[in-house]
């Protein structure tokens, strides 16, 4: 029974370790990915420093580095907590196995002592012949046989428990070393983070000495953002209005046909009850195909492919302040390699292709959802074209003055901007 308890305990521990291993593997994968992103951002930043003058691009890259490094430190913290739990569980297992081993040895010692005292054949025979009857004699003989077998089995249990205890102690030492390595890595990241924040202060100070140039750069960016937002808003309004006109025309045509049928059958024309006005979502989802696209798009939240094969988010969704100027990003800015293809994240219909301040913007409709891909150098699709998931839409543009290669990616539900990071699959 004690052996079964030990086996049961070991099974529970192995299951718990497996669960931790899965979590640890995912955290390690995320940490490695963040390290790759930081390496690429650092490379890009070093290239900008060769220009001798601080630019908005330097500041943008530094901010992206700081955000990702802070995220990496948080991931390391999670890994350390995970390892602390593993160490605690391993310690408990070691203590439990040690207690089991001590008990098994104690019981085995008692058996050896009993066997020593009754080791002669004479004592064994006397034990059997001292029985009251044949039935008792038979049971005593079987007992002596089973006693020997049990003693051998207990010796095997002791050896197995000692082996398992040795394995767990080695695992515990390995986990402790892994934790120490993570703590060293964490301190290194914190030190680098401090240096990056100091560089950020220096860049801001340098930029303040070129306030006129900075303001002009920011003004150009703001104008492009405003123009892009106007294009997006106008395109969505047109889609809603077109869907509404189509729905109303279909309703009128249905009423007309019903009246003609009633007249042909010499019946009074049916009374047309004016339907309650639909919402914008209702108009956009009026057809079965549109409703399916909306449901499928929503069903893939958190699993949509990225609009570029490789990329790092340099500016997130929502409001932010850049050198005292408050701005709002309706999507995310993703830095990628020069010449990269920009891909559709889901099937749909292209509803807008337009030049915005020298670069192209492509907009795709997915039922009541819209995805927007900005800052394209060239496009390979046209308005009204059906596209599939991961189909190329064009090539991302590179700013010739800064060398910056970024795609602007937005997601809208009707007119409401969504945070793309919540919709895209982990990169």
C-alpha positions as CSV (number, residue, x, y, z in Angstrom):
1,X,0.0,0.0,0.0
2,X,2.8,2.4,0.8
3,X,4.5,1.6,-2.5
4,X,1.3,2.4,-4.3
5,X,1.1,5.7,-2.5
6,X,4.6,6.5,-3.6
7,X,3.8,5.6,-7.2
8,X,0.7,7.8,-7.1
9,X,2.7,10.7,-5.7
10,X,5.3,10.4,-8.4
11,X,2.6,10.3,-11.1
12,X,1.1,13.5,-9.7
13,X,4.5,15.2,-9.6
14,X,5.2,14.2,-13.2
15,X,1.9,15.6,-14.4
16,X,2.6,18.9,-12.6
17,X,6.1,19.0,-14.0
18,X,4.8,18.4,-17.5
19,X,2.3,21.3,-17.1
20,X,5.1,23.5,-15.9
21,X,7.3,22.4,-18.8
22,X,4.7,23.4,-21.3
23,X,4.3,26.8,-19.6
24,X,8.1,27.2,-19.4
25,X,8.5,26.3,-23.0
26,X,6.0,28.9,-24.1
27,X,7.7,31.6,-21.9
28,X,11.1,30.7,-23.3
29,X,9.7,30.9,-26.9
30,X,8.3,34.3,-26.1
31,X,11.6,35.4,-24.5
32,X,13.6,34.2,-27.5
33,X,11.2,36.1,-29.9
34,X,11.6,39.3,-27.9
35,X,15.4,38.9,-28.0
36,X,15.2,38.7,-31.8
37,X,13.1,41.8,-32.0
38,X,15.4,43.7,-29.7
39,X,18.4,42.6,-31.8
40,X,16.8,43.9,-35.0
41,X,15.7,47.2,-33.4
42,X,19.2,47.7,-32.0
43,X,20.6,47.1,-35.5
44,X,18.2,49.7,-37.0
45,X,19.0,52.1,-34.2
46,X,22.7,51.9,-34.8
47,X,22.1,52.6,-38.5
48,X,20.3,55.8,-37.5
49,X,23.1,57.0,-35.2
50,X,25.4,57.1,-38.2
51,X,23.4,60.1,-39.5
52,X,25.1,62.2,-36.7
53,X,21.9,64.1,-36.0
54,X,19.1,62.8,-33.7
55,X,15.9,62.2,-35.6
56,X,12.3,61.2,-34.7
57,X,13.2,57.8,-36.0
58,X,15.9,57.3,-33.4
59,X,13.4,58.3,-30.7
60,X,10.8,55.9,-32.1
61,X,13.2,53.0,-32.2
62,X,14.4,53.7,-28.7
63,X,10.8,53.8,-27.4
64,X,10.1,50.5,-29.2
65,X,13.3,49.0,-27.7
66,X,12.3,50.1,-24.2
67,X,8.8,48.7,-24.5
68,X,10.0,45.4,-25.8
69,X,12.8,45.1,-23.2
70,X,10.3,45.8,-20.4
71,X,8.1,43.1,-21.8
72,X,11.1,40.7,-21.9
73,X,11.8,41.5,-18.2
74,X,8.2,40.7,-17.4
75,X,8.5,37.4,-19.2
76,X,11.7,36.6,-17.3
77,X,9.8,37.4,-14.0
78,X,7.1,34.9,-15.0
79,X,9.8,32.3,-15.8
80,X,11.4,32.8,-12.4
81,X,8.0,32.5,-10.7
82,X,7.4,29.3,-12.6
83,X,10.8,27.9,-11.6
84,X,10.2,28.9,-8.0
85,X,7.0,26.8,-8.1
86,X,8.9,23.9,-9.6
87,X,11.6,24.1,-7.0
88,X,9.0,24.1,-4.2
89,X,7.3,21.1,-5.7
90,X,10.6,19.3,-6.2
91,X,11.6,20.0,-2.6
92,X,8.3,18.5,-1.4
93,X,8.7,15.5,-3.6
94,X,12.3,14.9,-2.4
95,X,11.2,15.1,1.3
96,X,8.3,12.8,0.6
97,X,10.5,10.3,-1.2
98,X,13.1,10.5,1.5
99,X,10.4,9.7,4.1
100,X,9.1,6.8,2.0
101,X,12.7,5.5,1.7
102,X,13.3,5.7,5.4
103,X,10.0,3.9,6.1
104,X,10.8,1.1,3.6
105,X,14.3,0.7,5.0
106,X,12.9,0.5,8.5
107,X,10.4,-2.2,7.5
108,X,13.0,-4.1,5.6
109,X,15.4,-4.0,8.6
110,X,12.6,-5.5,10.7
111,X,12.1,-8.3,8.1
112,X,15.9,-9.0,8.0
113,X,15.9,-9.3,11.8
114,X,13.0,-11.7,11.7
115,X,14.6,-13.7,9.0
116,X,17.9,-13.8,10.9
117,X,16.2,-15.1,14.0
118,X,14.4,-17.8,12.0
119,X,17.0,-18.6,9.5
120,X,17.6,-22.3,10.4
121,X,15.6,-25.0,8.8
122,X,14.9,-26.4,12.2
123,X,13.2,-23.2,13.3
124,X,11.1,-23.1,10.1
125,X,10.1,-26.7,10.5
126,X,9.2,-26.1,14.2
127,X,7.1,-23.1,13.1
128,X,5.2,-25.3,10.7
129,X,4.9,-28.5,12.9
130,X,3.7,-26.4,15.8
131,X,0.4,-25.8,14.0
132,X,-2.9,-26.9,15.6
133,X,-4.0,-28.7,12.4
134,X,-3.1,-29.3,8.8
135,X,-4.9,-26.2,7.5
136,X,-2.9,-24.0,9.8
137,X,0.3,-25.8,8.9
138,X,-0.4,-25.2,5.2
139,X,-1.1,-21.5,5.8
140,X,2.2,-21.1,7.8
141,X,4.1,-22.8,5.0
142,X,2.6,-20.4,2.4
143,X,3.4,-17.5,4.7
144,X,7.1,-18.5,4.8
145,X,7.1,-18.7,1.0
146,X,5.3,-15.3,0.6
147,X,7.6,-13.7,3.2
148,X,10.6,-14.5,1.1
149,X,9.0,-13.1,-2.1
150,X,7.8,-10.0,-0.2
151,X,11.3,-9.4,1.1
152,X,12.7,-9.4,-2.4
153,X,10.0,-7.1,-3.6
154,X,10.6,-4.7,-0.8
155,X,14.3,-4.6,-1.7
156,X,13.3,-3.7,-5.3
157,X,11.0,-0.9,-3.9
158,X,13.9,0.5,-2.0
159,X,16.2,0.5,-5.0
160,X,13.5,2.1,-7.2
161,X,12.8,4.8,-4.6
162,X,16.5,5.6,-4.2
163,X,16.9,5.9,-8.0
164,X,13.8,8.2,-8.2
165,X,15.1,10.3,-5.3
166,X,18.5,10.7,-7.1
167,X,16.8,11.8,-10.3
168,X,14.6,14.4,-8.5
169,X,17.6,15.8,-6.6
170,X,19.5,16.2,-10.0
171,X,16.4,17.9,-11.5
172,X,16.2,20.2,-8.5
173,X,19.8,21.2,-8.9
174,X,19.3,21.8,-12.6
175,X,16.2,24.0,-12.0
176,X,18.0,26.0,-9.4
177,X,20.9,26.6,-11.9
178,X,18.4,27.6,-14.6
179,X,16.8,30.1,-12.2
180,X,20.3,31.6,-11.4
181,X,20.9,32.0,-15.1
182,X,17.6,33.8,-15.6
183,X,18.3,36.1,-12.7
184,X,21.7,37.0,-14.3
185,X,19.9,37.6,-17.7
186,X,17.3,39.7,-15.9
187,X,20.0,42.0,-14.3
188,X,21.6,42.4,-17.7
189,X,18.3,43.4,-19.3
190,X,17.6,45.9,-16.5
191,X,21.1,47.5,-16.9
192,X,20.5,47.7,-20.7
193,X,17.1,49.2,-20.1
194,X,18.6,51.9,-18.0
195,X,21.1,52.7,-20.7
196,X,18.4,52.9,-23.3
197,X,16.4,55.3,-21.1
198,X,19.5,57.5,-20.7
199,X,19.9,57.5,-24.5
200,X,16.3,58.5,-24.9
201,X,16.9,61.5,-22.7
202,X,19.9,62.5,-24.8
203,X,18.0,62.1,-28.1
204,X,15.1,64.2,-26.7
205,X,17.7,66.9,-25.7
206,X,19.3,66.8,-29.2
207,X,15.9,67.0,-30.8
208,X,15.0,70.0,-28.8
209,X,17.9,71.9,-30.4
210,X,16.3,71.3,-33.8
211,X,12.8,72.3,-32.8
212,X,11.8,73.7,-36.2
213,X,12.8,70.6,-38.1
214,X,11.1,68.4,-35.4
215,X,7.9,70.4,-35.6
216,X,7.8,70.1,-39.4
217,X,8.4,66.4,-39.3
218,X,5.6,66.0,-36.8
219,X,3.3,68.2,-38.8
220,X,3.9,66.1,-41.9
221,X,3.1,63.0,-40.0
222,X,0.0,64.4,-38.5
223,X,-1.2,65.6,-41.9
224,X,-0.7,62.2,-43.3
225,X,-2.6,60.6,-40.4
226,X,-5.5,63.0,-40.7
227,X,-5.7,62.4,-44.5
228,X,-5.6,58.6,-44.0
229,X,-8.3,58.8,-41.3
230,X,-10.5,60.9,-43.6
231,X,-10.1,58.3,-46.4
232,X,-11.0,55.4,-44.1
233,X,-14.0,57.2,-42.6
234,X,-15.3,58.2,-46.1
235,X,-14.9,54.6,-47.4
236,X,-16.7,53.1,-44.4
237,X,-19.6,55.6,-44.8
238,X,-19.9,54.8,-48.5
239,X,-20.1,51.1,-47.7
240,X,-22.8,51.6,-45.1
241,X,-24.8,53.9,-47.4
242,X,-24.5,51.5,-50.4
243,X,-25.6,48.6,-48.2
244,X,-28.6,50.7,-47.0
245,X,-29.6,51.7,-50.5
246,X,-29.4,48.1,-51.6
247,X,-31.5,46.9,-48.7
248,X,-34.1,49.6,-49.3
249,X,-34.2,48.9,-53.0
250,X,-34.7,45.2,-52.4
251,X,-37.5,45.9,-49.9
252,X,-39.3,48.2,-52.4
253,X,-38.9,45.6,-55.2
254,X,-40.3,42.9,-52.9
255,X,-43.3,45.1,-52.1
256,X,-43.9,45.9,-55.8
257,X,-43.9,42.2,-56.8
258,X,-46.2,41.4,-53.9
259,X,-48.7,44.1,-55.1
260,X,-48.5,42.8,-58.7
261,X,-49.2,39.2,-57.6
262,X,-52.2,40.4,-55.4
263,X,-53.6,42.3,-58.4
264,X,-53.2,39.3,-60.7
265,X,-55.1,37.2,-58.1
266,X,-57.7,39.9,-57.7
267,X,-56.8,40.4,-54.1
268,X,-56.3,43.6,-52.1
269,X,-52.7,44.8,-52.2
270,X,-50.9,43.7,-49.0
271,X,-50.3,46.4,-46.5
272,X,-46.6,47.3,-46.4
273,X,-45.4,47.6,-42.8
274,X,-42.4,49.9,-42.7
275,X,-39.6,47.9,-41.0
276,X,-37.6,49.4,-38.2
277,X,-34.4,51.1,-39.3
278,X,-31.4,48.8,-39.2
279,X,-28.1,49.6,-37.5
280,X,-25.0,50.1,-39.6
281,X,-24.0,46.5,-38.6
282,X,-27.4,45.3,-39.7
283,X,-26.9,46.8,-43.2
284,X,-23.3,45.5,-43.5
285,X,-24.4,42.0,-42.5
286,X,-27.6,42.0,-44.6
287,X,-26.5,39.2,-46.9
288,X,-25.6,35.7,-45.8
289,X,-22.1,36.0,-47.3
290,X,-21.5,39.2,-45.3
291,X,-22.8,37.7,-42.1
292,X,-20.6,34.6,-42.6
293,X,-17.5,36.8,-43.2
294,X,-18.2,38.8,-40.0
295,X,-18.7,35.7,-37.9
296,X,-15.6,34.0,-39.4
297,X,-13.5,37.2,-38.9
298,X,-14.6,37.5,-35.3
299,X,-14.0,33.8,-34.7
300,X,-10.3,34.3,-35.7
301,X,-9.7,37.0,-33.1
302,X,-6.2,36.4,-31.7
303,X,-5.3,34.1,-34.6
304,X,-5.1,36.4,-37.6
305,X,-1.8,36.3,-39.5
306,X,0.4,39.4,-39.5
307,X,0.2,41.7,-42.5
308,X,3.9,41.1,-43.0
309,X,5.9,37.9,-42.7
310,X,8.4,39.4,-40.2
311,X,7.8,42.6,-38.2
312,X,8.0,44.4,-34.9
313,X,5.3,46.8,-33.6
314,X,7.0,50.2,-33.1
315,X,3.9,52.2,-32.2
316,X,1.0,50.6,-30.5
317,X,-2.8,51.4,-30.6
318,X,-4.3,54.3,-28.8
319,X,-3.2,57.7,-27.5
320,X,0.5,58.6,-27.0
321,X,2.6,61.7,-26.5
322,X,5.6,62.6,-28.6
323,X,7.7,65.5,-27.4
324,X,4.7,67.3,-25.9
325,X,2.4,66.6,-28.9
326,X,-0.5,64.3,-28.1
327,X,-1.4,61.9,-30.9
328,X,-3.6,58.9,-31.4
329,X,-2.9,55.8,-33.4
330,X,-6.0,54.1,-34.7
331,X,-4.0,50.9,-35.4
332,X,-0.4,49.8,-35.1
333,X,2.8,50.6,-36.9
334,X,4.8,47.5,-37.8
335,X,8.5,47.9,-38.8
336,X,9.6,45.3,-41.4
337,X,12.3,44.6,-43.9
338,X,12.6,46.8,-47.0
339,X,10.8,45.3,-50.0
340,X,8.5,43.1,-47.9
341,X,5.1,42.1,-49.2
342,X,2.0,43.3,-47.4
343,X,-0.6,40.6,-47.0
344,X,-4.3,40.4,-46.4
345,X,-5.0,39.0,-42.9
346,X,-8.3,37.5,-43.9
347,X,-10.5,36.9,-47.0
348,X,-12.6,39.8,-48.2
349,X,-13.2,42.4,-50.9
350,X,-11.0,45.4,-51.7
351,X,-13.1,48.5,-51.4
352,X,-10.5,51.2,-51.6
353,X,-7.1,51.8,-53.1
354,X,-5.9,55.4,-52.8
355,X,-2.7,57.4,-52.9
356,X,-2.1,59.2,-49.5
357,X,0.7,61.7,-49.6
358,X,2.8,59.6,-52.0
359,X,2.1,56.1,-50.7
360,X,-0.8,53.8,-51.2
361,X,-3.6,52.7,-48.8
362,X,-5.6,49.5,-49.3
363,X,-8.8,48.8,-47.5
364,X,-10.6,45.4,-47.4
365,X,-14.1,44.7,-46.2
366,X,-14.9,41.5,-44.2
367,X,-18.7,41.9,-43.5
368,X,-19.0,44.5,-40.8
369,X,-15.2,44.5,-40.3
370,X,-12.6,46.4,-42.2
371,X,-8.8,46.0,-42.4
372,X,-6.6,48.9,-43.6
373,X,-3.0,48.6,-44.9
374,X,-1.1,51.9,-45.2
375,X,2.3,53.1,-46.5
376,X,2.5,50.8,-49.5
377,X,5.0,51.7,-52.3
378,X,3.1,49.7,-54.9
379,X,-0.2,47.7,-55.0
380,X,-1.1,44.5,-56.8
381,X,-4.9,44.6,-56.2
382,X,-7.8,46.7,-57.4
383,X,-11.1,48.0,-56.0
384,X,-13.8,45.3,-56.1
385,X,-11.3,42.4,-56.2
386,X,-11.9,39.4,-53.9
387,X,-8.8,38.5,-51.9
388,X,-7.8,35.5,-49.9
389,X,-6.0,35.2,-46.5
390,X,-2.2,36.0,-46.9
391,X,-2.7,37.2,-50.5
392,X,-0.1,39.9,-51.4
393,X,-1.6,43.4,-51.6
394,X,1.6,45.2,-52.6
395,X,5.0,46.2,-51.3
396,X,5.7,48.3,-48.2
397,X,7.3,51.7,-48.8
398,X,10.6,52.9,-47.3
399,X,11.1,56.5,-46.3
400,X,14.1,57.7,-48.4
401,X,15.1,60.4,-45.8
402,X,15.0,58.1,-42.7
403,X,15.3,54.6,-44.1
404,X,12.2,53.7,-42.2
405,X,10.2,50.8,-43.5
406,X,6.8,50.5,-41.7
407,X,3.3,49.4,-42.6
408,X,0.4,51.0,-40.9
409,X,-2.3,48.4,-40.0
410,X,-5.8,49.2,-38.7
411,X,-8.9,47.1,-37.9
412,X,-12.4,48.6,-37.7
413,X,-15.7,47.1,-36.6
414,X,-18.0,49.4,-38.6
415,X,-16.6,52.8,-37.6
416,X,-15.0,51.7,-34.3
417,X,-11.2,51.3,-34.4
418,X,-10.0,48.0,-32.8
419,X,-6.6,47.2,-31.2
420,X,-4.9,45.0,-33.9
421,X,-2.6,43.5,-31.3
422,X,-5.6,41.7,-29.8
423,X,-6.6,40.2,-33.1
424,X,-3.2,39.2,-34.5
425,X,-1.7,35.8,-33.7
426,X,1.4,35.9,-31.3
427,X,4.4,36.7,-33.5
